[in-house]
Amino acid sequence: SDAADADGAADGAPATDRTLATLDLTMRDEKIVLPLAPALGLYLDRPYFEPYNNQLKDQPKATPEAERRQPLGWDEGVVFDEVEAFKRESIWGHIFATEERDHEFLQYVNTADLRPAEYTPIDQAEEDAKWAAIRAEKAAAE
């Protein structure tokens, strides 16, 4: 294992230079492998109800149950303000405090380009044939 320098770099290059170089690589046509990002900060920012609401609009209101259904959403009003306050105070506060203490995401970003990995392209025709055979086997069993 290589010893890291003061900014967390294991190869001696400043972390900022390596991060910019990695970002440059992502803009090319070449495949790059990024390791699994830390879970800190991964959360559902807001539920997405648009497909449900669109489906609701398209359905006839012929039954009492259908008439009771209301569109869903947290994009406005008191609920929106409460959700935003909760995110700012509880979720983001926790994320920032944890990152400041542990530096998990910083370590991930600063070393993402140092992890060697091989990329093997998938033969799409072979993959399609494999799944077609699985579907056919399943259909025959039913």
N, C-alpha and C positions, 0 to 999 in steps of 0.2 A: 504494500500500500504506500502510495506516495505521500510525503508530508505536505500539508497544506500551508500556503503562506498566510500572511496576516489577514488578507481579505477572503480567505477560504479557497483560493485557487491552488490546485495541486500541480499545475504545470508551470507555474511561475508567471504566466500572463495575467495582467490585471483582470479581475472578474468582469468589469465593464466591457473591456475589449472582447473577451470571449463571448459574452452575452450578445453583443452586437454582431459578432461573426456568426453566431448560431442563428440569430434572427435573419441574417442575410442568407444562410443556407436554406431556411424555410421558404424563401421566395423562388427557389430554383425548381427545376423539374425533377431533380434527383430525389430519391427516397431517403428519408432520414428516420431514425428511430428515436423516439422520446420515451424516457422511462415513465412509469406510472407517477403521476403527480401526487403530492401529499393531499390527504383528504381535507385538511384545514381549508375552509373557505368554500367547499363544495356543498351547496344547499340549493333547494328549490326557491328561487327568488320570488316567484309568484306563480300561483296555479294558472293554467291556461284553459279558459272555459269557452273560447270562441267556437270550436266545433260543436260542443253541446248546445250552446245558445243558438247557433245557426240551425241545428237539427230541430230544436224546439220551435223556432219560427216557422219551419216548413211543415210541422205536424198540425193536423186539424185539432181544434179544441172541442172535440165531440164528447169527451168523457169528463166527469167531475175531476178525476185525477189529473188529466191533461190540463184542465183549467187552473188547478192549484200550482202547477209547476211554474216557477219563475226563472228568468235568466239569472245566471250566476256571474259574479264578478266582484273584484275588490279594487277596482280602479278609481273609485271616487267616494266621496262622503266620509262619514265618521270611521267606517271600517278601514278605509284606505289610510287615513291619518294614524289610526292606532297601529296598523300593521307596519307602516313606515317608521313610527317611533320605536316599536319593538325591534325592528331590524337594526336601526341605528344604535340603540342602547344595549340590547342583549346580544344579537348575533354579531354585528360588526365590531362591537366593543370586545367581545370574546376573541374574535379572529385577530384583531390588531394586537391585543394584549398577549395572546399566545405566540404570534409571529415575532413580536418584539422580544419575548422571553426566549423562544426556542430557535428561531430563524430557520424553520423547516422549508418554507418556500424559497427563501434566499439561497439555501444550500442546494435545493433542487435546481433552480435556475442556473446557478453558478457551476454546476457540475453536469448538467444534462448533456452537454456535448462531449464529455469525457468518457462516457460509457460506450464501449464498442458493442456493436450488435450487427448481425448479418441479416440481410433482407432477402427473402426468397419469394419471388413473385408466384402467385397462384395461377395455375393453368385453368382458365375459366371454363373451357370446354370439359375438362376432366371433372371439375367441381360440379358443373351443371349435370353431367351424367351421373355422378355419385348421388346427388340429391334426387334426381329423377328416379333412380333405382330404389332409393329409400321410400319415396312416395308411392311407387308402384307396389312395393312389398307391403306397405301399410294398407293400401287400398285392397290388395288381394286378401289380406288377413281379415278385413271387415266384411 
